[in-house]
Amino acid sequence: MITGCLRVSKESIFTGLNNLEIISILNENYARYFGFTQPEVEEMLYYYGISEKKEELKRWYDGYLFGNTEVYNSWSVVNYIKTAITNQIAFPKPYWSNTSSNSIIKELIETADSSVRKEIEELIAGKEIKKPAHEDITYADIKESQDNLWNFLFFTGYLKMTG
């Protein structure tokens, strides 16, 4: 199993890496395995005696949509529960911070035109934007079009499909 946020590029029958099954966040087949589902989170909270943390945990770590299945960020849930069972008044944290570099996103935004920046401002203001999702984008393609920024943000979990 190889995991990542974009397709593996250059796969073909003429390379050492072939016959891959690409499963993106748009695919429903394995959706429930890409994070914790609501029942799994509730069961963990109950097991550790912190069921009252359910809404707080949901506000912070729910929101990934794989296929039609909403899942929680498993890294954050595990860290949150580990903290909450030893400190009942612990405040949630962005556990995903500093776990990877945002340099690609920074570069794509810095080179974006004013229309892209305006759409980013709309998102920050809580509005929605409509963009097509392209599953076939690879890292090699990322700078070919400004529209690829939206696909990158979507497939890396920064944006969520709402319809």
C-alpha positions as CSV (number, residue, x, y, z in Angstrom):
1,M,0.0,0.0,0.0
2,I,1.3,3.4,-0.9
3,T,-0.5,6.4,0.5
4,G,-0.4,10.1,-0.5
5,C,-2.6,12.9,-1.5
6,L,-2.1,12.8,-5.3
7,R,-1.7,10.1,-7.9
8,V,1.5,8.3,-8.4
9,S,2.8,9.7,-11.6
10,K,4.4,7.7,-14.5
11,E,2.7,4.4,-13.7
12,S,2.6,2.3,-16.7
13,I,3.3,-1.2,-18.0
14,F,6.8,-0.2,-19.0
15,T,8.0,0.8,-15.5
16,G,8.8,-1.1,-12.3
17,L,5.6,0.4,-10.8
18,N,2.4,-0.7,-12.5
19,N,-1.0,-2.2,-12.1
20,L,-1.9,0.3,-9.3
21,E,-5.4,0.7,-8.0
22,I,-5.9,4.4,-7.3
23,I,-8.3,5.1,-4.5
24,S,-9.0,8.7,-4.0
25,I,-11.1,10.6,-1.5
26,L,-13.9,10.5,-4.1
27,N,-14.1,6.7,-4.0
28,E,-16.5,5.1,-1.6
29,N,-15.1,1.5,-1.6
30,Y,-12.6,2.0,1.3
31,A,-13.9,5.4,2.6
32,R,-14.4,4.2,6.2
33,Y,-10.8,3.1,6.5
34,F,-9.3,6.6,5.9
35,G,-10.3,7.8,9.3
36,F,-12.5,7.1,12.3
37,T,-16.3,7.0,11.7
38,Q,-18.8,8.6,14.1
39,P,-19.6,5.3,15.8
40,E,-15.9,4.4,16.2
41,V,-15.2,7.8,17.8
42,E,-18.2,7.5,20.2
43,E,-17.1,4.0,21.2
44,M,-13.6,5.2,22.0
45,L,-14.9,8.1,24.0
46,Y,-17.2,5.7,25.9
47,Y,-14.4,3.2,26.5
48,Y,-12.1,5.9,28.0
49,G,-14.9,7.5,30.1
50,I,-14.9,10.8,28.3
51,S,-18.1,10.7,26.3
52,E,-18.8,14.3,27.3
53,K,-16.0,15.3,25.0
54,K,-18.0,14.2,21.9
55,E,-19.1,17.6,20.7
56,E,-15.7,19.3,21.3
57,L,-14.0,16.5,19.4
58,K,-16.5,16.7,16.5
59,R,-16.0,20.5,16.2
60,W,-12.2,20.1,16.0
61,Y,-11.5,16.9,14.2
62,D,-14.5,15.8,12.1
63,G,-14.9,17.0,8.6
64,Y,-13.1,14.7,6.1
65,L,-15.3,13.3,3.4
66,F,-14.2,10.2,1.6
67,G,-16.7,9.2,-1.0
68,N,-20.0,9.8,0.9
69,T,-18.6,8.8,4.3
70,E,-17.6,11.5,6.8
71,V,-14.6,10.5,8.9
72,Y,-12.5,12.1,11.6
73,N,-8.8,12.7,11.3
74,S,-7.4,9.6,13.1
75,W,-4.1,11.2,14.1
76,S,-5.8,14.1,15.8
77,V,-8.5,11.9,17.5
78,V,-5.9,9.5,19.0
79,N,-3.8,12.4,20.3
80,Y,-6.8,14.2,21.6
81,I,-8.1,11.2,23.5
82,K,-4.7,10.4,24.9
83,T,-4.5,13.9,26.2
84,A,-8.1,14.1,27.5
85,I,-7.9,10.9,29.5
86,T,-5.0,12.3,31.6
87,N,-6.3,15.9,31.7
88,Q,-10.1,16.3,31.6
89,I,-9.8,20.1,31.1
90,A,-7.3,19.8,28.2
91,F,-8.1,22.0,25.3
92,P,-8.1,20.6,21.7
93,K,-5.0,21.3,19.7
94,P,-4.2,21.3,15.9
95,Y,-2.2,18.1,16.2
96,W,-1.6,18.0,12.5
97,S,0.4,21.3,12.7
98,N,4.0,20.9,11.8
99,T,3.6,17.3,10.7
100,S,4.4,18.3,7.1
101,S,5.5,21.2,5.0
102,N,3.0,23.6,3.4
103,S,5.6,24.9,1.0
104,I,3.8,23.7,-2.1
105,I,0.6,25.4,-1.0
106,K,2.5,28.6,-0.1
107,E,4.2,28.7,-3.5
108,L,0.9,28.0,-5.4
109,I,-0.8,30.8,-3.6
110,E,2.1,33.3,-4.0
111,T,2.0,32.8,-7.7
112,A,-1.8,32.9,-8.0
113,D,-3.6,35.7,-9.8
114,S,-6.1,38.1,-8.1
115,S,-9.1,35.9,-8.9
116,V,-7.6,33.0,-7.0
117,R,-6.7,35.2,-4.1
118,K,-10.3,36.6,-4.1
119,E,-11.7,33.0,-3.9
120,I,-9.3,32.2,-1.0
121,E,-10.7,35.3,0.8
122,E,-14.2,34.0,0.2
123,L,-13.3,30.7,1.7
124,I,-11.8,32.4,4.7
125,A,-15.0,34.4,5.1
126,G,-16.9,31.1,5.3
127,K,-18.3,31.2,1.8
128,E,-18.3,28.3,-0.7
129,I,-16.7,28.2,-4.1
130,K,-17.5,25.7,-6.9
131,K,-14.6,23.9,-8.6
132,P,-14.3,20.6,-10.5
133,A,-12.3,17.8,-8.9
134,H,-9.8,16.1,-11.1
135,E,-8.5,12.8,-9.8
136,D,-5.7,12.5,-12.4
137,I,-3.6,15.5,-11.2
138,T,-0.1,14.5,-10.2
139,Y,2.7,16.5,-8.5
140,A,4.3,17.0,-11.9
141,D,1.0,18.7,-13.1
142,I,0.5,20.9,-10.1
143,K,2.0,24.1,-11.6
144,E,0.4,23.7,-15.1
145,S,-2.8,25.5,-14.1
146,Q,-4.0,27.7,-11.3
147,D,-7.0,25.4,-11.1
148,N,-4.7,22.7,-9.8
149,L,-4.4,24.6,-6.6
150,W,-8.0,23.8,-5.7
151,N,-7.5,20.1,-6.5
152,F,-4.4,20.0,-4.4
153,L,-6.2,21.7,-1.5
154,F,-9.1,19.3,-1.9
155,F,-7.1,16.0,-2.1
156,T,-4.9,17.0,0.8
157,G,-7.9,17.7,3.1
158,Y,-7.7,21.4,3.3
159,L,-11.0,21.8,1.4
160,K,-14.1,19.6,1.7
161,M,-16.7,18.8,-0.9
162,T,-20.1,20.1,0.3
163,G,-22.2,19.0,-2.7
